[in-house]
Amino acid sequence: MTTEISYIPDCFINENCNFKSLIAVLKEAFSNPSIQVPMRHHHDFTNPKENIDSTLLLMPAFNPGKELGVKIATVSPNNGKYGLPAIQGMYMYIDGHKGTIKAILEAKSLTAKRTAAASALASSFLSRPDASSMLMLGTGALSVNLIKAHSSVRPIKKVYVWGRNFEKAQKICKALAEEVFDCEPVKRLEDVISEVDIISSATLSEVPLVFGKWLKKGQHVDLVGAYKKDTREADDEAIKRSSVFLDTYQGGLKESGDIVIPLAKGILSKGDIKADLFELCNKAKAGRVANDEITLFKSVGHALEDLAAASYFYELYRNQEH
C-alpha cells in the first residue's frame, strides 16, 4: 500500500493564508510543551564557480506520535545575478507514527508566512492594543506579509513603507491598495519613525537603521532582519530604552547581532531579556506591562514555526482536495 504524497506549492500557500488562523496555530504550538526542536544544522560548503561559500540549513521539529518535519534550505549569496532568490528550500512534512511522508511544501512562502505570523503573535502581547499606525522598513518578500500579519492583530489604519529603493516601496503600497488601511511610501524614515505605534524592520542592512534617539514611549519595535552575528538593525540606544523579548532563547541569544553585540558589549545581559514566545504563550511571563513602555521583539526564526505552519497548510490543502 502506497501513501500519496501531497505537493503544496508557493501559490497555494500565498492564496490560502489567513493570518488570524495561522497566528492562532502558532500560539497553540508555542504553548505545547511536547514539541521537540533540536538546534538547527548549519553547514557551509564550497561553491567553486562563485568563489564564495554556500550554506545548507536543516531545521527539524517533532511533535511525538503525531507529526514531524524538516526544512531543507540552501543559501547561495550570489544568486541575484542569476535572477534567483538567495534562499531556496523545501519542507518535508511527515507522519509522526509511521514515518510516512505526508507532504512536500515549497519553503519560500511557508517561511515568509510563518515569520510574519510569529512577529504578529509577539505584537499581540507587546504592542499597545490600540496601535493604529505602522512603519515597515524593507521592501523584500517579507514586507507585505508583515504588514498584513500585524494588521490582523491590531487596528492598523495607516502604514508607511520605507526602503532604499523608493520605487519598490511604491510597489508595495500599490499591492496593498485594497486593504482597509492607507499605505504610503516614504523617502526618509526619520520623518515618520517617531510618529508610529509599531516599527517593523526586515532588511539586509548590516548597520542600524532604528536609532533609540528616534523612539517614543509606547512604541513596539519588531526586528526580523540582521540574521548574522555581525549585523544589526537597531542601535545600542534602542536596546537600552526597550524591554527586550525574543522568539526563542535557543536562537535569539546566538544568531543575530541585534542581541549578540549588545550582550558582548555589556549593554544587555541575559537577565535583562523579559521573555520568549514560549513564556508569553504559556503565560509564564508577561508581555507589555505599561502604556509608555517601549517593547522590542527580535526574531531569528524557529523550526517549531515551520512545523506548525506546514500542518496548517497541509490541512487546508487536504480539505480543498476533498
N, C-alpha and C positions, 0 to 999 in steps of 0.2 A: 504494500500500500504506500503510494507516494503522497507527500503533503504538498499542496500547491503553495508556492511562494509568491506573495504579492509584491509587485514593484510599484513604489509610490514616488512619482516624480515631483520636482520642484513646483510645477504648475498646479498640481492638486493641492499641495501644501499652501501655496500662495492664495488660491481661490477659496479655501475652506477653513482658514484660520479665524476663529472667533477669540479675540484676546481675553475677554472676560472668562470664557470657559477654560482656555489654556492656563491662565493665571491661577484659577481655582485648582486645576490639576497639579500645577507646580506647588501650590501651597500645601496640598494634601501630601505630596511626595516629601517635601521638606519636614513634614510632621510625622513621617513614617520611620520609626527607628530601626525597622528590619531591613531597609535598603542598604546594601553594602557598596561602597565606592572606593576601590583601591586608587593609589596615586596613578596618574596617567603616565604612560610610557612616552618618552621624548627621545627620539633618535635622529641625530644629524647624519646625513650621508653625502658623500661627494657627488658632485654633478659636473663632470669634466667639461661638458660643452658650454657651461655657463661660467665656469671658474668661480663659483660660489656654492656653498653647501645648500642642499635642500633638507627638509625635515619631515620625518614620519611621526605622526601622533596616533597613539592608540588609547582610547578612552572607554574603559569598561565600567559597567554598573550591574548589580544583581539584586533582584527582588526575589529571594529564595522561594522555590516551589511554584513561582508564578511566571516570572519573565526575567529576561536579562538582555543585554545588548552591548554592542561596542561600536564606537565611531572610529573609522579609519580615515585619517586625513593626511594630506601632504601639503607642505608649504614650499613653494618654489618662487623665490623673491623676484626673479626676472621675467615672470610670465606676462607681465604687462606688455612687453614688446611683441608678444605673440597674440595680443588681444584676448588673453585668458586671465581669469582671476588667479591670484597667488595661491589661494587655498582651494584645494579640490578634495572631495571626500564622499563617502557613503556611510550609511548607518545600517548595521545588521541587527534586526530585532528577532529574538529567539525565545522559544518556549522554555520556561524555567523548569519544567518537569522532565520532558523527554529530550530536550536539546535540539528539537527540530527548528529550522529557520522559518519564521512566520512571514517576514517581510524584509525587503531591502529598500531603504529610503534614500533619496538624494539628500545630501547633507547640507547643501548651501542654504536653502530656505529653512530647513529644520533648525539649523544653528541660529540663523537670524531671528526666527520667531521665538525660540526658547530664550535667547539672550535678552530680547526686548521684553518678554513676559517676566523674566526674573527681575529686571530693573523696575518694572511697574509693580510687581509684587512687593519689592522693597519700598517703593514710593507709597504703597497703601499703608505702610507702617510709619514712614518717615516724613513725607511731605504733609503740609497742613491740609486738612480735609476740604478747605475752601480754595485751594490752589487753582487759579484760573488762567495763568499765563505761563509760557514755557519758551526757553531759548534752546534750540538744537544746534550744537557745534558739530560740523561734519556733514558731508554730502554723499557718503557712501551708501551701500546697500542697507545698512542698519538704520539709517536716519528715519526713513518713512515708518519703519516698524516701531522704532522707539517712540515716535510722536503718537502713532495710533495706540500703542500699548499704554502709554502714560495717560492719554485722554480717555482711556476706558476705565480708569480708576479715579480720576479727578475731573471736576467740571471745567475743563480747559476751553477757554473762549478765544485766546489769542496765542499764536505760535510765531516765533521769529526763527529764521534759519540763516545761519552763517557758515560760510566755507571759504577757502582760499580762492575758489573759482566761483564768482558771483553767478555765472550762468547756470551752474549746477544747482545752486541754491534756488534760483528762479524755477528750474525744472521740478524740484521737489515741491515747491509751493503750488505749481500748476497741477502736479499729480494729486495734490490734496485739496483741490478746488471744491470738490463736492462734499467735503467733511463739514461737521457742524461748527468748527472753529474757523477763524480767519487766519490765514497763513501769509507771512510777509518776509521776503528775503532782505537781509541787511548787509551792508558793506563793512560796518565797523561793529564788532561785537561789544566793545566797551560802551557803545551808545545805548544798549538795551540790557546788558547783563545785570545791572543793579536794579532794574525795574521789574524783573520777572520772579515768579514764585518757584519755578523748577528750572534748573540748568542741567541739560543732558549733553554729554560730550562723548563722541565716538569717532575719534580721529587717529591718524597715524603720526601725529606730532610727537617729536622726540623731546620737546621742551614745553614748559607750562603755557597753557592758554587761559586757564582760570586762575585769576590772582585774588588772594584774600582781601586785598585793599578794595576790591570791587564788590565784595559780597555784602548783603544786607541781612539784618536779623530776620529770621523766619523762613529763609530760603532752604531749598533742598537741592543738593548737588549730586548728580548721577554720573559717575565716571566709568566708561566702558572701554575706552581705548587704552593706549600705553600698556601693551601686553608683554613688554620686555622689562627686565630689571633695571635697565639704564635709561628708560624713557618715562615720561610723566606728563599728565595733562593739567595738574593743579600744583601750585607752588607751596612752599613751606607755610606761608601765612594762611593760606586756605585750610591747610590741615590743622594748624594751631587754633583757628577760630571755630572749627567744626566739631560736632560729635560724630565720630567715625564708625562706620559699620561696613561689614564685608559680606560677600555672598557665602564664602566658606573660609574658615581659618586655614584649612589644608592648603589651598592655593593662594588665597589672598595675602598671606604673610610672606610668600616666597617668590611670586611670579611677576609682580608689577612694581615699577619704580615709584608709582604714586604712594605705595606703602613701604617698600623696601628701603628707599632712600631716606625718608624721614625717620625710620627705625634706626638705620645706621648712623644718622647724624644726632640721634638722641632727642629729636624734636617730638617724636611719638614713641610710646612704649606699648608693648603688647597689652599691658593692663589698661591702657587708655581706650582701647577698642571696645565699644559698647556691646556689640553682639554680632552674630552672623545670622543668615537666613534660617538656619535650623532653630536657633534660640528664639527668633522672632515668631516663627510659625508655630512652634510648640508652646509659646507663651512663657518660656523660661526667663526671658528678659524683655524689657520694654523698648519700644521704638522712641518716637518723639515724645518728650515729656513737657515741653513748654512751647508756646506760640512763637516766642522770639528766638528759639534755638535754631542754629544753622546745622543741618544734618548733611552728612556726606556718605554716599554709598559707593564702594569700589567693587566692581565685578570683574572677575577673570574667567568665568565660565566653569561649569562643573558637569561631570558625566551623569549625575542624577537628573539634571535638567534635560539632557538628551533622551534618557530612558523614558522619563515622564512624557515628553513631547512625542516621542516615537509611538508610545502606547496610545496617546490621544489621537494622533493622525491615523494610526492603524485601525482603530475602532471606527473612526469616521469613514475610512475607505471601505471597510468591510460592510458597514451599514448601507453605503451607497450602492455597493455591488449587489446587495440583496434587497 
